[in-house]
Amino acid sequence: MLTRTDRAEPYSLFAPVYNYHMRYVNYVYWSRYLLKLMQKNGIEKGNLLEIAAGTGTLASYLKPHFKSYMISDISKDMLKQSKSGLQKICFDMRKFPLKTRFDIVLSAFDSINYILSPGEIKKVFDNVSAVLPGGGKFLFDTSLERNSHVYSTIFKKPIRIKDFVVKQESRYDSEEKIHTNTFTFEFESGKIIREIHRQRIYTVAEIEEILTASGFTEIKKFDSFSFREGNEESFRIQFIAGK
Ligand SMILES: C[S@@+](CC[C@H](N)C(=O)[O-])C[C@H]1O[C@@H](n2cnc3c(N)ncnc32)[C@H](O)[C@@H]1O
């Protein structure tokens, strides 16, 4: 049978499957870790903006602990999946439409890695810096090369849902520093649609340099899910950047 392969925007077809795909990610544990990290670092739980918040699962656990909580994402389809009455706004983190100030800006689960060049990362950090007052904090994580080397060849089991099957292929190009996840949606009708998710892998030193250029003066880095200092050998780094 002849099939047609089309491309879809990242997180368009994937959005309704995202929560199921992430069903083994322990967001309760993740939220407790972030709360503990804030407590240990004397961060008051004021007004929070979460960027690249996706379907808002982490937000649903964190929200009760903050004065106010707003989620944002570039994908309307992802935000639509969030059902927990959160305040939502759709925007690209490279172009903030907000003038409001927040005490904390948060980004979780390697979302910063979707920004593909140091110049664009600088735009994101400048945007975050502009909405934070003096004393404000930016908490985010980034996936490091070690994570890409370990997880690049693991193929998740296909997910069957409604009238399609989703298959994932994961590759890391260590020269280009690009990690690509290709999600192939195979419909019963024979139609095949792909979403290609590209993420750039940065070193800790690169991120620190850009944070400093964006005016962040206090930079702390933890081996994710721990309170130990992280380094280039970590799988993922949890940053706290303060102004
Ligand atoms: C791996 S998901 C993480 C979602 C959520 N933080 C979580 O923990 O489940 C990455 C998210 O980043 C969003 N994203 C990618 N590029 C973005 C951009 N330029 N601006 C805002 N969001 C972006 C995607 O739409 C997606 O929802």
The ligand as a Gaussian input file, in Angstrom:
#p B3LYP/6-31G(d) Opt

LIG

0 1
 C        9.842000      17.889000      27.265000
 S        8.483000      18.994000      27.227000
 C        8.422000      19.474000      28.937000
 C        7.071000      19.942000      29.344000
 C        6.890000      20.149000      30.842000
 N        7.833000      21.133000      31.347000
 C        7.032000      18.862000      31.603000
 O        7.855000      18.790000      32.526000
 O        6.298000      17.899000      31.317000
 C        9.164000      20.427000      26.440000
 C        8.178000      21.571000      26.278000
 O        8.892000      22.714000      25.785000
 C        8.009000      23.434000      24.932000
 N        8.818000      24.339000      24.096000
 C        9.712000      24.000000      23.144000
 N       10.233000      25.101000      22.584000
 C        9.658000      26.161000      23.206000
 C        9.796000      27.579000      23.070000
 N       10.633000      28.116000      22.165000
 N        9.056000      28.383000      23.874000
 C        8.209000      27.849000      24.795000
 N        8.025000      26.519000      24.955000
 C        8.750000      25.676000      24.178000
 C        7.281000      22.340000      24.174000
 O        6.121000      22.810000      23.526000
 C        7.027000      21.319000      25.286000
 O        5.789000      21.527000      25.904000

